[in-house]
Each structure stands twice: as C-alpha cells, then as structure tokens.
C-alpha cells in the first residue's frame, strides 16, 4: 500500500500562480488534501503494518527510514513546511496567527534544547529530535548548548514572548532542578501570544477559530494541573504563575483543579472547556489502579479534532478553512507518530488502536 499524507499531487499543478490572500485557491487546495489524509480506514491500514520500515514506505515510497525517530522528524518537518506554504496565501491578522502557529515548532525545538542543556547533552544527541524548520524559524541550536549558565542559555534564544516567559520562570523556579517548569514557561509564552493574535482576528473569523485556540490553551491547563499535582506533587501556589489568562479555564478554576484530591475530579472541572467527556471508567477507589494521565490528554485532543473538523466543515473557504485543516493535519501527524512509536516497540495492532485520536473507549479495568 502506498499513501502520502497531505502531499500535493504532481498532476494537480494550478493553472494560475497563487497570489497573497487568494483564499479561494488555498481553500480548494486544502479540501483536496483533506480527502487524502490518514484517517479512518487509511489509518487502520497503517497501524496494522508490521514495522516502522513498512510504515515509512507506505507514507514515503521513495525513502528508507531506519528508525521511528527519522520518520517522525520527516512527518513533523513536512507539516511545518506545509504551514509555511499556506502562510504565503494570507495577510493581515490571519497571517499573523498562522505565523505564530508555525512558531510552535520553534518552541518545541527550544524545549529539546532546554532538556539538552539541563542534562549536559551534546548537540549530536539532540539533533535527531530537532524539527527541521523553514527559513526564518531555524534556531542556532548549538550556541545555547555552549552557555555557561541558565541566564546565558536564555539570552542565546530568539527574542520574543516564549523567551520572556522562560526568563520569568528561571527567576521564579531557580531552586527547582526539573525542566518541567522551564518547558511549561515556554508553553505559557507561546499560548499567551496565541490568544492575543486570535483576539485580533475579524469577528467573522474569530467566532469559528477562537474555540480552537481556547482548546489548545485549556488542554495545557488541564495537563499542567494533572501532571503538576499528581506526577510531581506540586502545590497550587507553585503552579499558579504558569496559568495563561484569557482562556475558558479561569485562574480561580485552575487553582481549584490544582488542589483537587484525585485526577478525575480535576478533569471534571474541565468538561465543556478542555474535555467533552470524562473516561468511561468510574472514579478510582482507594487502592485501585490510578488513571493514566495520558487518557485525559487523548480526550482533550479528541475534542480539538472535533472542533477542527467542525470549523473546516462549516467554512468552505476563508481563514477558518485553513486553520481547521491545520488542526486536522496536526492530529494526523500525532497519530502517525503514535503508530510509529508503537510499531517500533512491537505493540499489537489493537493496543495501537486505543492510543489513537479519536480515542477508542477502554474497559474500566484497563484505564
């Protein structure tokens, strides 16, 4: 089987060169690509393959991938390049928002550098995990790793909101040895600017697109509360500075979530904001197997996919179509990464299926 994800066909060369803000052209192009994404039966055919090599050949027939990391790097790099190609057709507030979504890949590379610097890893060990970025977004990835201190490291990163949040976090959490705080600070900086740029959209675009931005930010809030409290044992007072104002989960609600006694109660406060529903399993009793926090994250991304599909379906052309497609594409890449990791570790097909988005409900004993 051969399947290319979101690759324009060589036989579909446009009859005229695209122009800036030619949303009719871009919308038609993305509707064509949408029909070729790895979803449903196509995705099932992929998670039933035997190994990463077969998956790589199905996605990129002309390339041999030796490891899952190589394939994942190609998948994410192609997504970044696709967003950059879409950006050429936009202008104004819509272009500014999509440009910031593209900057998300740069933030993820910054996180890799933070972990590398904290653990004294050489560039060669980090390179396979760095996403190749389009011109203008590529980082000088070696310079930060040569820094002599955390402050020096931060100073060598590109200026902007994520770096300002990182500097703030380095000051507030200087005694902490975990990179959790610094990575969360990078997310805070990114999400604060994401909401600001969403707010600048014209009303006809902001109304359909806004829920996608809120969903991303509140997924961050949900997982910050869950991991902070139940994985790291952090208090609400420690987590509160990492809250991003302006989302559907208020500062007060976030503080309550960070103080709850069990993960299910925390997640219940995010229903209608970051979650459509809770896991089907009842609350765990004392001594029972605890919830896997990844279950909640999967449900949050399921809601994100639902919202992205709704935006794409209801907006035949225009900026919402573009951003709805981008959201769907991101989930496709996330699923393909999950498949590649599962195949690399030899998981059986059904075990892979339950990890994909949308989630397949698990029996209560398995949650």
N, C-alpha and C positions, 0 to 999 in steps of 0.2 A: 504494500500500500504506500502511496506517496501523497503527502499532504504538506502544503506550505501554509504557514499561518500569516494571514494578513499581508501577503506579498502581491503587489500589483502584477497582473499578467502582462507578459511582453506583447501579447496581441491586442491589448487594450490601450494602445497609445492614444492620448487625447488628440482630437482634430485641431484644437487650437491651444496655444500656450496658456496655462493658468495665470491669472492676474491676482494681485493682492485683493483680499476681501471678495474673491469670487466664490461665495459660499454655495452657489448652486452647483458649480463644478465639484467642489470638495465634498458636498453632501452626496452627490451621485456616486463619487468615487468610494466614499466610506460605506454606502449602502451595499455596493458590490463586494467590498472586502468583508463586510459583516457576514455575508452569506457563506464565506469560506472559512470562518473561524472554527477552532477545535472545540466544539460543544456537542452535547447530546451523543449521537451515535459515533461521530468522528472522534470525540474524546474517549469514548468507551473503547474504540478500536485501538487507541494508543495505550490506555492503561492495561490492556490485555497483551501487550507485546512482552517479549521475554527479557529484554535487557536494554541498557542505555544505547548501545550501538544501533539496535533496531529502531529505537525511538528517534535517534538522530537522523538516520537515513530516511525515516518517514517524513520528518519535518524539513530536512535539508538534504535532498538526494545526492548532491554533489560534494558533500563534506563528510569526513570521518571524524567522529568525536571519541576521544579516548576515555574521557571521564564525564561524569554528570556536571561537574563544575564548568568544564569547557562549553557544554551545551547550554547551561544556564546563562553563562556570560553572553553567549550569542543571542539568546532569546531576549534578554533584557537590553542588550545593545541595540538590537533591531527595533525594539519598542521605543527606545529613546530617539533613534533616527526617524522613526515614523512620526513621532510627535513634532520633531523639528521640521519635517516636511509639511505637516499640517499648518504649522505656525506661519509659513510663508504666505498662506492664503488669508490671514487675518490681520486686523489692525485695531487700534484703539484699546478699550478695556478688555475685550475678548482676547486679543493678542497678548496683553499683559498677564492675564490669568493663565493662559496656556503656557506662556513662557515660564511662569512660576511653577507650574506642574512639571515642566521639563527640568527645572532646577531641583526637583525632588531626587533625581538620580545623583546629582552632585552632593546633596545632603547624605544620601546613602553611602557614597564614597567617603565622605567625611567621617561617618561612623566607623567604617573599616579602618581609617587612619587613626581614629581615637583608640580603638582596640589595639591596633598595632603599636602605637606609641606607649600605651599603658603597659603592654606586655613585652616591650623591648624586642619586637619582631622586625626582621629585616624586610626591605621592600619586596624582595623575591618571594617571601612567604605570603605577602598580601596581594600581589599582583593578580593572581587568579580570581580574587574576589572583588576586584575593582571593575566597575562597568565602564566600557569604552564610551566616551561621550562625544557629541558633536562639537565642532569648533566653537569656541566661546564659553564652553562649560567645563572643558577639561581642566583638572586641577594639576598644579605642580605637586605631585604626590610624594616626591622624595624629600622636598625641603622640610615639610612639617616633621618628618621622622628624624631629621637631624637636629631638632630642637633640644635644648638643654633643660628646659623646664616646661611646665604646663602653660604658663603665660606666654612663653616663647612659641610654643606649638600653636596656640590660638592665634597669635599675631601673624603667623605664616599662612593662615587660611584666608580665603577670599572675604572681603568686607561684605557686610550685609546683616540682615536680621538673624540668621542662624548663628553667625559668629558672635553677635552681641549677646544672644541668649547663652551661648557657651561660656562667654566671659563672666556673665552673671552667675551661672551655675558653678563655675570654677571657684568663684568667690564665696558662694553660699555653702558649697559642699566640699570645701578644701580638705576637710579631715576624712572624707569618705574615699575608700580605695576602689570602689566599684565604678566601672564605666557606665553603669545603668543611668546615673544622674546626668552625665555629660551627653549620652545619646538621647535621653529624654529632652534635654535642653535644646539640642539641635532640632528635634521634632517640634518643640514649642515655637522656636523661631520660625520654622517653616509654616506651621499651621496658623500662627498669628498673621503672617503676611497673606496666606491663602484666604483667610476670611476678609482681610482688608481689600484684597483685589476682587473678591466676589462681590463685595458691597458696592464697588464702583461700576458694576455692570448696569446697563439699561434695565428698567423694570421688566420688560418683556423677556429678557434673558435671565435675570436674577431669580425670577419666580420659579422656573423649572430647574435651574442649575444650582441654586442655593442649597437644596436638600443634599446634594452630593457632597458639597464642601462640609456642611454640618456633620454628615455621616462620617467622613474621614476624621474630623476633629474629635467627635464623640466616641468613635472606636478607640482612638488614642486614649481618651479619658478613661473609658471602661477598662482597658487593659493596663493602664497605669495604676488605677486603683486596685485591680485584682493582683497584678504581679507585685506591686509595691507592698501591699498588705500581706498577701498570703504566700508569696515566694520569698520576699526579703524581710518581712516583719517590720515594715516602716510605719510610722505614725502619720495621722492626717496632717499634723503640723509640718512634717518633713516633706510631704507630697504636695501640699497646697501651693507653694510657689511655682510648681510645674503646670498648674492649670492654665488653659488658654481661655481668656474671657471672650464672650460674644457667641458662644455655641449654645446648643439646646440643653446641655448639662451645665447648670449654673455652678458658681463657686461653692454655694451652700450645699447643693446636691452632691457635688463631688466630695466635699468634706464628709458628708454622711456616708457615702459609698466607701470612702477610705477607712471608715471606723466600724463598718458592719462586721458581724461575728462570723459570717460564712459567705462563700463566693456566690451562692445562689441569691442571697438577699441583696448583695451588691449588684449583681446583674439585673435583678428585678427592677431596680431603680432606673435602669437604662432602657427598659422596654418602651417603645414609642420614640426613642431618641437614637440609640445605637443598635437596638435589637428589635426585631418584630415579635420574637417569642423567646421563651426560655427552653432549655433542653427538656425533652420529654420525661427524663428521669426525675423522680421526686427529690426533695432536699435530702442530703446525706445525713444520716443519724450518727450519733457518737460511735466511733469505732469503725464506721463504714468506709469504704474506699472513697477518697476525695475526688472531686471533679478534676478532670484535666482542663486547665485553663484555656488550652487551645480550642476546646469545644466552643467556648464563648466567642473567641476571636473568629472562628469559622462562621458562626451565626451572624456576627456583625458584618462580615464580608458578604454573606448571603443577602443581607438587607441592602448593602451597597450595590450588588449586582441587580437586585430588583429595581432599585431606584434608577440605575444607569439604563436598564432596559426600558423603563417607563419613559425616561427623557428621550431616548433615541426613537422610540416608537411613536411618541406623540409629536415630535418635532421633525417633520420630514426634511427640512433644510434649516440652515442657520446655525448659530453658535451652539445651541443646546444639542443639536445632532452631533456636532463634532465632539463635545465633551461627554455626551452619553456614550459614543463609540469608544472614546479613550478609556472610560471606566470599564466597559465590557472587555476591551482589549487587555487591560491590566489584570482582570480576573483570569482571562485566558492564559496569560503568561504565568500567573501564580499557580494555576492548575497544572500547567506543563512542567513547572519547576517541581511541584509536589510529585508528579508522576516520575520524573527523572530521579529524584531522591529515593523514592520507593523502589523503583526498579534496581537502582544501584545497591540497595540493601537486601534485595531479594524478597520483598513483601509479596504475598499472593494477591491476585487481582482484586478480590473482594475487599481485602484490607486497604488497598489503594482507594477503592471507590468511596469509602466512608470518609476519606480525608479531603475530598474534592468539594468545590463550591459549584452549585448549591449542595448543602450537606445532605447526606443520607442519614436519616434518623437511626440512632443506635438503640439497642435494647438497654433498659435501665442498668443491668448488671455490668455493661461494658462501658458506660460513660465515665 
